[in-house]
Amino acid sequence: MLNSNLPESELLKALLEPLLEDFNYWFGRSAKLLETEEIPFFSDEDQSDLLARVKQAQQEVGAAKALFLATGGQVGIETAALMPWHRLLAECWQVSVRFRSLQSAPPKK
């Protein structure tokens, strides 16, 4: 549990830095899936579109993290900027769950 008595900059660093790391990690996994696997329930165009959106989000997260680090953790990110990343990750997780369930399903006779 976070200490609510932390100075604002320390609280921001304790929350935002791990959040940006999580976004980096999950967008990286999503990009790898979309680059290396043929997703049977997606058209090539839909898969390319999702991959492009993931790569764009990776760049945005990277820029936010660079700014955060360059300012010594003194710059936050508006919730309005975080929400599209969150929605995109939720979409990627749904694709991954569906893809993995298809892979683990027994072959149809």
Backbone as ProteinMPNN parsed JSONL, in Angstrom:
{"seq_chain_A": "MLNSNLPESELLKALLEPLLEDFNYWFGRSAKLLETEEIPFFSDEDQSDLLARVKQAQQEVGAAKALFLATGGQVGIETAALMPWHRLLAECWQVSVRFRSLQSAPPKK", "coords_chain_A": {"N_chain_A": [[0.833, -1.163, 0.0], [0.491, 2.238, -0.783], [2.09, 5.008, 0.746], [0.298, 7.653, 1.872], [1.368, 9.957, 2.803], [3.528, 10.648, 1.367], [5.598, 12.979, -0.428], [4.237, 14.918, -3.143], [5.633, 14.586, -5.629], [7.047, 12.217, -5.172], [4.96, 10.428, -4.774], [3.757, 10.553, -7.285], [5.834, 9.475, -8.828], [5.942, 6.914, -7.707], [3.544, 5.86, -8.564], [3.195, 6.432, -11.356], [5.526, 5.657, -12.777], [5.708, 2.724, -12.576], [3.288, 2.176, -13.875], [3.693, 3.125, -16.496], [5.732, 1.374, -17.205], [4.298, -1.034, -17.166], [2.477, -0.56, -19.281], [4.356, -0.448, -21.398], [5.345, -3.093, -21.313], [3.007, -4.711, -21.827], [2.101, -3.675, -24.272], [4.279, -4.367, -25.814], [4.174, -7.197, -25.718], [1.732, -7.555, -27.011], [2.282, -6.491, -29.551], [4.207, -8.327, -30.407], [2.672, -10.701, -30.576], [0.855, -9.967, -32.602], [2.598, -9.536, -34.709], [3.779, -11.996, -35.143], [1.951, -14.071, -35.316], [-0.758, -15.559, -37.093], [-3.864, -14.378, -36.884], [-6.76, -15.985, -36.738], [-9.427, -15.036, -36.68], [-9.327, -12.485, -37.55], [-9.14, -10.203, -40.271], [-6.446, -9.65, -42.601], [-6.125, -6.931, -42.852], [-7.441, -5.905, -40.566], [-5.81, -6.968, -38.558], [-3.38, -5.748, -39.158], [-4.126, -3.107, -38.744], [-4.669, -3.066, -35.969], [-2.117, -3.703, -35.027], [-0.704, -1.445, -35.93], [-1.912, 0.528, -34.363], [-1.104, -0.336, -31.853], [1.68, -0.036, -32.071], [1.814, 2.733, -32.394], [0.836, 3.535, -29.908], [2.882, 2.486, -28.318], [4.967, 4.21, -29.021], [3.928, 6.613, -28.046], [3.77, 6.068, -25.291], [6.467, 5.661, -24.807], [7.443, 8.254, -25.32], [6.115, 9.678, -23.313], [7.242, 8.474, -21.07], [9.937, 9.17, -21.417], [9.787, 11.96, -21.135], [8.838, 12.095, -18.533], [11.014, 10.939, -17.15], [13.049, 12.727, -17.901], [12.337, 15.011, -16.579], [12.748, 14.38, -14.008], [10.694, 13.027, -12.78], [8.755, 14.908, -12.348], [6.637, 15.532, -13.944], [3.341, 14.801, -14.736], [0.765, 12.688, -16.199], [-2.138, 13.297, -17.957], [-5.283, 11.861, -17.166], [-6.973, 11.573, -19.306], [-5.195, 11.086, -21.37], [-4.183, 8.629, -20.676], [-6.347, 6.863, -20.783], [-7.048, 6.042, -23.528], [-4.88, 4.327, -24.019], [-5.31, 2.392, -22.117], [-7.805, 1.369, -22.973], [-7.026, 0.35, -25.466], [-5.233, -1.642, -24.644], [-7.026, -3.328, -23.311], [-8.525, -4.186, -25.485], [-6.523, -5.581, -26.882], [-5.942, -7.588, -25.011], [-8.342, -9.006, -25.073], [-8.274, -10.009, -27.681], [-5.999, -11.624, -27.473], [-6.813, -13.5, -25.502], [-8.951, -14.738, -26.824], [-7.574, -15.772, -29.065], [-5.725, -17.522, -27.822], [-7.52, -19.314, -26.637], [-8.629, -20.496, -28.881], [-6.398, -21.848, -29.824], [-5.994, -23.715, -27.815], [-8.232, -25.227, -27.911], [-9.786, -28.411, -28.473], [-9.262, -30.276, -31.503], [-11.727, -30.075, -34.082], [-14.004, -32.579, -35.186]], "CA_chain_A": [[0.0, 0.0, 0.0], [1.26, 3.461, -0.872], [2.033, 5.928, 1.869], [-0.343, 8.89, 1.429], [2.131, 11.089, 3.31], [4.655, 10.917, 0.482], [5.492, 14.222, -1.198], [3.517, 14.709, -4.41], [6.517, 14.065, -6.673], [7.347, 10.814, -4.861], [3.733, 9.684, -5.029], [3.644, 10.492, -8.743], [6.842, 8.515, -9.293], [5.566, 5.577, -7.24], [2.387, 5.393, -9.334], [3.293, 6.579, -12.799], [6.635, 4.893, -13.352], [5.318, 1.328, -12.813], [2.206, 2.146, -14.846], [4.308, 3.24, -17.821], [6.424, 0.096, -17.449], [3.26, -2.022, -17.507], [2.04, -0.283, -20.649], [5.43, -0.899, -22.294], [5.382, -4.559, -21.322], [1.839, -5.304, -22.472], [2.096, -3.316, -25.688], [5.322, -5.192, -26.44], [3.621, -8.555, -25.908], [0.677, -7.484, -28.028], [2.933, -6.309, -30.853], [4.838, -9.599, -30.773], [1.601, -11.606, -30.997], [0.301, -9.507, -33.882], [3.641, -9.642, -35.734], [4.27, -13.36, -35.356], [0.876, -15.05, -35.429], [-1.908, -15.266, -37.94], [-5.047, -14.395, -36.021], [-7.757, -16.499, -37.687], [-10.695, -14.307, -36.658], [-9.041, -11.144, -38.056], [-8.643, -10.059, -41.64], [-5.091, -9.102, -42.59], [-6.252, -5.487, -42.652], [-7.766, -5.658, -39.156], [-4.636, -7.286, -37.757], [-2.413, -4.672, -39.42], [-4.626, -1.897, -38.096], [-4.439, -3.182, -34.528], [-0.672, -3.616, -34.822], [-0.313, -0.043, -36.112], [-2.365, 1.262, -33.185], [-0.233, -0.74, -30.742], [2.985, 0.604, -32.268], [1.626, 4.157, -32.109], [0.731, 3.659, -28.45], [4.221, 2.262, -27.779], [5.716, 5.454, -29.208], [3.377, 7.598, -27.123], [4.199, 5.701, -23.937], [7.902, 5.945, -24.756], [7.62, 9.703, -25.217], [5.673, 10.075, -21.967], [8.242, 8.004, -20.107], [11.139, 9.992, -21.587], [9.496, 13.259, -20.526], [8.758, 11.855, -17.092], [12.372, 10.746, -16.639], [13.842, 13.941, -18.141], [11.955, 16.025, -15.584], [12.953, 13.841, -12.667], [9.422, 12.586, -12.211], [7.964, 16.086, -11.969], [5.56, 15.718, -14.915], [2.345, 13.736, -14.732], [0.045, 12.446, -17.448], [-3.585, 13.438, -17.794], [-6.066, 10.633, -17.275], [-7.499, 11.52, -20.678], [-4.157, 10.503, -22.217], [-4.006, 7.23, -20.277], [-7.524, 6.035, -21.086], [-6.953, 5.341, -24.809], [-3.933, 3.221, -23.89], [-5.997, 1.355, -21.338], [-8.808, 0.742, -23.851], [-6.307, -0.436, -26.47], [-4.749, -2.862, -23.984], [-8.178, -4.207, -23.081], [-8.816, -4.795, -26.793], [-5.449, -6.55, -27.155], [-6.121, -8.735, -24.111], [-9.468, -9.79, -25.586], [-7.771, -10.72, -28.863], [-5.088, -12.662, -26.996], [-7.592, -14.55, -24.835], [-9.681, -15.478, -27.865], [-6.582, -16.506, -29.852], [-5.207, -18.634, -27.007], [-8.58, -20.308, -26.448], [-8.713, -21.249, -30.142], [-5.229, -22.731, -29.889], [-6.086, -24.792, -26.826], [-9.448, -26.004, -28.142], [-9.535, -29.685, -29.149], [-9.611, -30.22, -32.93], [-13.088, -30.489, -34.416], [-14.051, -33.779, -36.045]], "C_chain_A": [[0.885, 1.235, 0.0], [1.048, 4.333, 0.357], [1.465, 7.253, 1.38], [0.382, 10.132, 1.932], [3.354, 11.398, 2.452], [4.482, 12.285, -0.163], [4.872, 13.919, -2.564], [4.408, 14.11, -5.496], [6.861, 12.597, -6.434], [6.136, 9.921, -5.11], [3.53, 9.493, -6.529], [4.612, 9.46, -9.301], [6.452, 7.094, -8.909], [4.401, 5.003, -8.044], [2.649, 5.352, -10.831], [4.395, 5.732, -13.425], [6.268, 3.422, -13.568], [4.184, 1.206, -13.842], [2.757, 2.233, -16.272], [5.069, 1.972, -18.185], [5.433, -0.993, -17.849], [2.746, -1.81, -18.925], [3.089, -0.758, -21.65], [5.431, -2.412, -22.439], [4.225, -5.144, -22.128], [1.711, -4.899, -23.939], [3.159, -4.116, -26.444], [4.834, -6.612, -26.699], [2.563, -8.579, -26.999], [1.276, -7.348, -29.419], [3.559, -7.619, -31.322], [3.79, -10.598, -31.27], [1.116, -11.233, -32.395], [1.311, -9.61, -35.018], [3.976, -11.079, -36.089], [3.186, -14.403, -35.591], [-0.172, -14.593, -36.438], [-3.142, -15.438, -37.067], [-6.233, -14.787, -36.909], [-9.076, -15.735, -37.722], [-10.519, -12.842, -37.078], [-8.723, -11.211, -39.536], [-7.213, -9.524, -41.53], [-5.12, -7.6, -42.293], [-6.543, -5.152, -41.187], [-6.559, -5.913, -38.261], [-3.571, -6.197, -37.932], [-2.83, -3.379, -38.737], [-4.371, -1.938, -36.593], [-2.954, -3.07, -34.221], [-0.2, -2.167, -34.953], [-0.733, 0.791, -34.9], [-1.508, 0.932, -31.971], [1.123, -0.052, -30.865], [2.913, 2.107, -31.998], [1.564, 4.387, -30.596], [2.095, 3.431, -27.792], [5.064, 3.538, -27.899], [5.238, 6.524, -28.231], [3.817, 7.327, -25.689], [5.693, 5.991, -23.777], [8.188, 7.432, -24.606], [7.219, 10.198, -23.831], [6.701, 9.67, -20.921], [9.523, 8.839, -20.195], [10.947, 11.367, -20.946], [9.46, 13.149, -19.005], [10.167, 11.736, -16.486], [13.22, 12.006, -16.786], [13.533, 15.033, -17.125], [12.121, 15.522, -14.159], [11.664, 13.44, -11.984], [8.509, 13.732, -11.805], [6.756, 16.321, -12.884], [4.627, 14.519, -14.859], [1.738, 13.566, -16.113], [-1.435, 12.54, -17.141], [-4.261, 12.077, -17.949], [-6.617, 10.475, -18.681], [-6.478, 10.943, -21.655], [-3.965, 9.017, -21.914], [-5.152, 6.329, -20.746], [-7.476, 5.381, -22.458], [-5.964, 4.165, -24.771], [-4.587, 2.059, -23.154], [-7.024, 0.618, -22.213], [-8.136, -0.132, -24.903], [-5.767, -1.727, -25.857], [-5.883, -3.831, -23.714], [-8.56, -4.91, -24.382], [-7.781, -5.874, -27.129], [-5.594, -7.791, -26.28], [-7.259, -9.619, -24.597], [-9.046, -10.604, -26.799], [-6.887, -11.882, -28.416], [-5.837, -13.822, -26.342], [-8.324, -15.399, -25.871], [-8.721, -16.327, -28.698], [-6.063, -17.715, -29.077], [-6.277, -19.715, -26.788], [-8.786, -21.128, -27.721], [-7.566, -22.248, -30.268], [-5.361, -23.925, -28.953], [-7.337, -25.652, -27.014], [-9.098, -27.319, -28.843], [-9.959, -29.573, -30.621], [-11.037, -30.736, -33.155], [-13.04, -31.675, -35.363], [-14.901, -33.546, -37.239]], "O_chain_A": [[1.902, 1.282, 0.692], [-0.043, 4.381, 0.925], [2.088, 7.917, 0.552], [0.047, 11.247, 1.53], [4.126, 12.302, 2.769], [3.356, 12.713, -0.421], [4.975, 12.802, -3.071], [3.974, 13.211, -6.215], [6.957, 11.82, -7.383], [6.271, 8.798, -5.596], [3.175, 8.406, -6.984], [4.24, 8.658, -10.158], [6.617, 6.17, -9.705], [4.289, 3.785, -8.187], [2.36, 4.356, -11.494], [4.203, 5.154, -14.495], [6.498, 2.908, -14.663], [4.133, 0.232, -14.593], [2.325, 1.488, -17.152], [5.055, 1.544, -19.339], [5.696, -1.778, -18.76], [2.596, -2.768, -19.684], [2.75, -1.402, -22.643], [5.508, -2.943, -23.547], [4.437, -5.975, -23.01], [1.26, -5.696, -24.761], [2.947, -4.496, -27.595], [5.057, -7.164, -27.777], [2.507, -9.505, -27.807], [0.833, -8.009, -30.359], [3.453, -7.978, -32.495], [4.005, -11.267, -32.28], [0.987, -12.094, -33.265], [0.919, -9.757, -36.176], [4.409, -11.359, -37.206], [3.487, -15.515, -36.025], [-0.427, -13.401, -36.605], [-3.418, -16.532, -36.575], [-6.661, -13.994, -37.747], [-9.78, -15.793, -38.731], [-11.455, -12.051, -36.973], [-8.107, -12.17, -40.001], [-6.819, -9.005, -40.486], [-4.263, -7.072, -41.584], [-5.957, -4.222, -40.633], [-6.312, -5.164, -37.315], [-2.939, -5.779, -36.962], [-1.992, -2.645, -38.214], [-3.909, -0.956, -36.012], [-2.571, -2.411, -33.255], [0.624, -1.715, -34.157], [0.015, 1.665, -34.461], [-1.217, 1.806, -31.154], [1.655, 0.457, -29.879], [3.844, 2.685, -31.439], [2.17, 5.324, -30.076], [2.43, 4.105, -26.818], [5.79, 3.894, -26.971], [6.046, 7.254, -27.658], [4.193, 8.246, -24.962], [6.128, 6.501, -22.745], [9.077, 7.824, -23.85], [7.901, 11.037, -23.245], [6.995, 10.43, -19.999], [10.122, 9.175, -19.174], [11.853, 11.876, -20.287], [9.986, 14.003, -18.291], [10.471, 12.342, -15.458], [14.019, 12.324, -15.905], [14.379, 15.883, -16.846], [11.681, 16.172, -13.211], [11.551, 13.503, -10.76], [7.591, 13.545, -11.007], [5.946, 17.211, -12.624], [5.065, 13.37, -14.925], [2.149, 14.218, -17.073], [-1.926, 11.938, -16.186], [-3.85, 11.254, -18.767], [-6.715, 9.358, -19.189], [-6.863, 10.366, -22.672], [-3.621, 8.24, -22.804], [-4.934, 5.161, -21.067], [-7.848, 4.211, -22.553], [-6.186, 3.138, -25.412], [-4.432, 0.897, -23.529], [-7.097, -0.611, -22.189], [-8.614, -1.226, -25.203], [-5.836, -2.787, -26.48], [-5.713, -5.04, -23.874], [-8.882, -6.098, -24.376], [-8.135, -6.952, -27.606], [-5.393, -8.912, -26.747], [-7.16, -10.845, -24.543], [-9.425, -11.768, -26.926], [-7.015, -12.995, -28.926], [-5.532, -14.987, -26.597], [-8.315, -16.628, -25.799], [-9.025, -17.48, -29.005], [-5.975, -18.813, -29.627], [-5.958, -20.903, -26.76], [-9.085, -22.32, -27.649], [-7.752, -23.36, -30.763], [-4.892, -25.02, -29.264], [-7.488, -26.683, -26.359], [-8.22, -27.347, -29.705], [-10.907, -28.856, -30.942], [-11.484, -31.689, -32.517], [-12.166, -31.771, -36.224], [-15.057, -34.44, -38.07]]}, "name": "protein", "num_of_chains": 1, "seq": "MLNSNLPESELLKALLEPLLEDFNYWFGRSAKLLETEEIPFFSDEDQSDLLARVKQAQQEVGAAKALFLATGGQVGIETAALMPWHRLLAECWQVSVRFRSLQSAPPKK"}
